[in-house]
Amino acid sequence: MRLLNAETLEFREFFDSDVPKYAILSHRWSSDEVTFKDFKKGVQRGHEGFTKITLCCKQALRDHYNWVWVDTCCIDKRSSAELTEAINSMYKWYKDAAVCYVYLADVHWEQSHYLLSGSRRKTVMTHFCGSSWFTRGWTLQELLAPDNIRFYDQTWQYIGTKNNLANEISDTTGIDLYWLTMNMPSDDQIPRCTKAVDCRAHMNAWTSGRKQPSVATRMSWASKRQTSRIEDMAYCLLGLFDVNMPLLYGEGRKAFRRLIQEIIRTTDDDSIFAWTSTKHELSVLPDWLDQFADSRYVHKVAPGKFKRPPYTLTNQGLSFPITYRFSRTVRSPGFDNLHPKIQIPLNCGSCGPNGFEYLVLEITEMIGVWVRVHEDRLKLEKIDGAQSSPFWKPFNHIIHGKHSTREEQEPWYKELKEINLAVKGLGAGLS
């Protein structure tokens, strides 16, 4: 890790346990940033980016930190290997920092703003929350990873901390207070899916010590953010999902598909299927972040009711064990014939007025390929047990066109079949 000495403005590299306490900068890049190459050539002075770095260093020295890390100058971007290592390590670097300074170049703040209340304070906070910093992809991990975050305006006037500005930040970003502060919530901080009396999924997470939001929830936080390069919308989420992968600039949206595949390899969180689309998508996996925009309150639940073997990615798509099924026919767009539709309850869902409802994945067969049946909203169903619905039927009865009676129904938790679901870019010819 290359750090900048806040007093001498000289670089030094540190490894693992030798890394000293340091301050780290989070900001929006401008067109006049200073790079590592500029520092080495001695042409950094006179640039707007250099002023930002020196003021960051002065603040660090006031806070008794001798070292700082700034992404513009502490990474030699001429080296693809160094850039890859830095991006794969960046979440950890922000998390390990003693303090993170968030510099908001488009916000003006005055000391008197602290004394405002009511509508006047609301107006001032609107300017703070309107900063473009809250809309960028890279700044999501920079908001979530550090514990100690301090916000500064365009003149390095102190605004406040992440904790004392948490309500405004939560409203702006769609990130619940609990996930921002990671403290056991008070009653007014419990993130409610709806007006449900009890949000079981949240409470299960707190009482079991599993303090991590679902994949779908984290995707929803990033769904409306942007980056200058398409690939960076995937790369900026590596730390948030604790995965690593090589950087291939020029691959476009394929970077997001690779991210999804890496997440599948490292987690059993079914909420990765909790996405919607207004387009006729055949792939069972999402194609872009905006498809998770409505998935903020989708929660992973502990495996128990649905004991399904793991699904795996192959060169033929997603190999998926069918443990639960529901049969009826569906007319597939572009096809005249009717196809059987199967519904698979997943180990995730959302809380509604009547309690927790499970997400249901719908699939159908088209020309020998199993594809997802898409709707513009998530399909949820209340499932209490084997007798919850007369429509759950064994998969083998569907395949052979038979009709089972209520007495013939097998236990709805019994595994009977494994199929390959279409995935864009794998096997089924989807592109």
JOMO-V404728 format. One record per helix or strand of 3 or more residues. SS is the DSSP state (A for helix, B for strand). FROM is the first residue (numbers start at 1). LEN is the number of residues. If there is no record, write none. Layout:
SS:FROM:LEN
SS:FROM:LEN
This chain:
B:2:4
B:11:3
A:16:3
B:23:4
A:36:6
A:48:15
B:67:3
A:80:17
B:99:5
A:111:5
A:118:12
A:132:4
A:138:7
B:149:4
B:158:4
A:166:8
A:177:5
A:187:3
A:200:8
A:215:8
A:232:4
A:254:13
A:270:4
A:289:4
B:312:3
B:317:6
B:328:4
B:338:15
B:355:12
B:369:4
A:395:5
B:417:5
